[in-house]
């Protein structure tokens, strides 16, 4: 594949990108070079060789996290020197922060004529924690327009309404520039918890509060749930409801990532966000152009068989012009899923992770 003079590849993988003209979201294959970020399109099951776009990193401004898109908490923004904004979404918080860190490090090496470095919006917080008024932080969190968004979350078979996860709180504190780092954000959130401004919701956050030290009471975790202490008066009551779908989605997230899946009817290949959960063991997949709230499909891993497929030739049941790194999952009801990973290592990692749950 042409990577623009075959420079060193620092990182590559799927990200979901917002279009410039039509503001829809599309999965693209990104390649990070020392001075630029290139992106390519997948045609069916194969990456094309035609570069679809280029983002120059010199004098760019990185904002991570970027929380202005509802239902898309994993977006970061890259603004070029000429003021063009690129909005990119990763498959997990870890991936998002790794992409942002690698892009920032690459751009940081590209000195301008005046010796300025890349501006990273994570490092613009001016106030220190000991000068922060917790009641003002709480008021900001309550703000209808810019405050933290409350929604439904699932934990151990129950759906809790009007709450938020620990990771969402940490993301928000960093994005609002109230803290410099995620570690500082955890400390600030722990203070809010200790003062009774926030309260635990569900078992995970309650257990963390009981066992952790004073500065580690709050969890930077997408599965640890919290709400406002006086939420019944201001923002709605936290309610817990149990449903079959909630039970499916209640397991601990073991692995997340972008993979290509062959359709059952049309046999076309599409990028999907796969989420592997344990206890109960389920594999769900989502349309990354929409959100990661409602899966478009999924199945129990009980009794499933997962196997690697050879890249020599086209295996039986597989259609289209494929890239390779294929594996197959056969469910207990004999439904066959054909999946492509971006690399051999990722294929083997997914197979191992799924086998541990079957």
N, C-alpha and C positions, 0 to 999 in steps of 0.2 A: 504494500500500500504506500502511495506517495504521501510523505509527511513533510512536504515542503523542505527540500534539500536534505532530507534524511538526518535532521538534527537529533540530538539526544531526547528520548521520550522520558519525561519525568513521571508521568502518570497517565493512565487511560482507562476508560470505562463509560458506562451509560450515565447520562444525566438527562433530566427532563427540562426542556427549554421553552420559554414563552416566545411566541412569534412577535416580530416587530410590527408588521402591518396588520395581520389578523392575530389578535391576542389569544390564540389557542395554545395549548401545551403539547409538545411533541417530544418523544424520546429520541435522542441523538447520541452518537458515539463520539466522545470527546477525547482529544489527545493533547496533553499539556507538554509544551516545549519550553526551553529556557526563556524565550521572549514572546511567546504567543500561545493561544489556546485555539486549536483547530477542532471543527466538528464535522461529522459525516452522517449520512443517512443509511439506514438499513433498508434494502429492497427485498421484501419478503424475509427469507431467513439468512441473507448474506449481506455483509457490509459492503457498500459500494466504494469504489476507489476515487470517486469525485469529491473533492473537498467542497462542503456546502457553506462554510463560513470560517472566518478568522477573527479572533479578538487579540489585539496587540496589548501586551501587559505593561509597556512603559508608561509611567505616570498614571496608572489606573487606581481606582478607589474601590476597596473591597468592603462590603457590609455583610457581616455574618454574626448572628443570625439576622434574617430579614423577615419580619413578621407581619407585613402589611397585606399578605394574601390569606384570606380566611380559608381554613382547611388545608393550608400548605405550610406547615411549620418548619419544613426542611429546606426552604429556599435561602439562597444567598445571592447578593447582587454584586455585579462587577460593572463599574462605570469606567469607560475608556477615557483617554485624555481629551478627546473631542466631544465628550458628554453623552455618548451613547450608552444606554443602560441594557445590561444583559441579565436576565433573571433565570437562575439555574436551580433545579431541585434534585437533591440526592435521595437515596433509598433509605437512609437512616441518619441519625444524628452523628454517629461516628464517622460515616462516609462524608457527610456534609462538612464536618470540622476538618477532616483530613484533606479534602479537596481545597477548602478555603486556606488551610495552612500551607499546602504545597504551592498554591497560586500566589499567596502572599509572599512566601519565601523566594519564589522565582522573580516576582516583580520587585521585591526589595533589593535584588542584585542589579537591577537596571537603573543605574543612577542617571538623573537628569543632569543637564549642563550646570545647574546650580548646586548639585549634590544632594537634592531632596530625595527622599525615599518614598515608596508607596505609602499611601495613607490607608490605614486599617481602622475602620470605624469602631472596632472592638476596643481600641486603645484611646478613646477620646473622653472617657469619663473623668471629670475634674474633681469630684468630691470624694472624700475618703469615708470609710464606713463609720468612723467614730463621730463624724459630723452629720450623719444622715438622721433626719427626723422620721421615725417609723410611722407616725400617724400620717405624714405627708406621702410616704411611700404607699400606704394603704389607700389614701384618697386617689392616688394615681392609678392604682390597680382597679379601683372602682369605676374609673372614667369610662363613660359609655362608648366613646369613640376610640380612645387609645389605650384603654385598660386591658387587663388580661381577660381573654375570652373564656367563658364557662360553657361546658358542653357535657355530653354523656360519655361515660367511660365504663369499661367492663373490667371486673376483677372477680375471679373465681365463681363464674356463673351468674353474677349479679350485675345489672346495669345501674350505675349511679348517675343521676342527673345533677346539673348545676355544680360541677366541680372541675378541677384541672389537675394535670399531672405535675410532679415535681420538676421534670425537664421543661415543661412549658413555663413554669415560674422562673427558672434559671435563664431560659432563653429570653424571656421578657425583660428581666432585670438588666441583662447585658445589652439587649437591643435598645432599651430606653436610656442607656449610658449611666445607669445608677451604680454600676459596678464595672471594674476593669476586666475581671476574669470570671469564669464559672465558679472557681473556688471561693472568690469573694461573694458571689451571688448566693452560694449555699450558706455561707456564714450569715448574710443578711436575712435570708429566708428563715434560717434557724432562729434568729432573733425575733422575727415576726411570729413564729410559732411559739416561742418561749413567752412572749408578751401576750399571747392569746388572741392576736389579730387573725391568725390562720388556725385551722384545726385539721386533724387527720380524718381521712375518709377511707374505709376499707381496712383490711388486715395488714397489708404490707407497710403502710406508713405508720400504723399504730405500733407494730412490732419494732420498727426502726426507732421510734420515739422512746420506746421502753428500754432498748438495749444500747443505744448509741451514747457517746459522750456529748457534752453540752454544745460543742461547736459543730457536731455532726448529726444533729437531730433531724435535719431536713435532708431528703434524698433527691439527688439529681437523677431521677429515674422516671421513665415514661409509664411505669406500672404502679408507682406510688402516688396515691391520690390525696388531694387536699381541697379545702374550700374555705370561704370566709366564716369566721366564728359567728357573725351575726347575719348570715346569709338568709335566714328565714325572714328577717326584717327588710333587707335591702335588695337582694338579687334572686330570691327564690329558694325554696326548700330543697335540700338534698334528699332524693328518694331512691330507694333501691328496688329494682324489679328484676325478676328472673325469667328468662325465656330460653328456648332451645338454641336460637342463634347466639345468645349471650354465653351459653355454656361452651359452644364451639369456639368462641373468640376469647374465652377466659384464661386459656393456658398461658404459661410464661413464653415470651417470644425468645426463641432460640437463635433464629437467623432470619435476616432480611436481605433481599437483593433483587436486582433486575436480571431477568432471564427471558429467553424467547420461547414461546409456547405455540405449538401447532394446533389450529382450531380443529374441533371434532367434525364439523360439517364441511366447511369450505376448504379445510386443510391449508389455510394460509398462516403465515408466521407473524406473531405480534409480540412486542415487548410487554412484559407484565412484571409487576412488583410482586414477588413471592414472599410470603411470611410463614415461617415454620414455627409452630407452637408445640409445647409439651404439656401433659397433664391437664386436659386431654390432648393427645397428639393429633394435630390437624395441619394440613398444608392448604393455605388460602392464597388466591392470587387476585390482584387488583389491576384496574386500568389506570396506569400512571398519568394519563392525560386528564383524569378526573380527580380522584382523591383516594386516600387509604382508609376511608371510613366504612364503605360498603363493598365487600368483595364481590367480584363478578363470578367467582366459582371457588370451589374448595372441596376437600374430602378428608375423611378420617384415614389415618395412617395404619390403623389396626389391620393386620393381615396383608398389608401392601408388600409388593415386591419391587425393588428398584435395581436397575442394572445399567451398566455402561454399554454404549453402542460403539462399534468400530467406525472410524472415519473413512475407511476404505470402501468406496461405493456408497450407494444409498440403501439403508436398511429397509426391510419390509414395513410398510405402513407409513413411511416418511415421504412427504411430497415436497417439491419446490427446490430451488437453488440454495442449498444450505451451506453454512460456514463450517460446521463440524462441532466437536465437543458435545455430542449428543448423549442423553440418557433417557431411559424409559421407566415409567412407574405404572404398575398394574395394580388396580385397587382390588379389594375383596370381592367387589361385584363385577370384576373382569373388565372394567373400563381402562383403556390405555391412554396414557399421557406421554407425548413426545416433547422433550424439552432440550433447548440448546443453552449452554453456558458460554460466556464470553471468552473463557480460556480453559485449558485442560485442568489447571489447578483448581479453578472455581468449580468445575464439574465434579472433581473428586471430593472437594470439600462438601458440596451439596449432597452427594451420594452418601458420604459418611454420616453427615448430620441427620439425614432422613432415616438411614438404617438404624441409628441409635434410638429412633422413636418408634420403630416398627417391632 
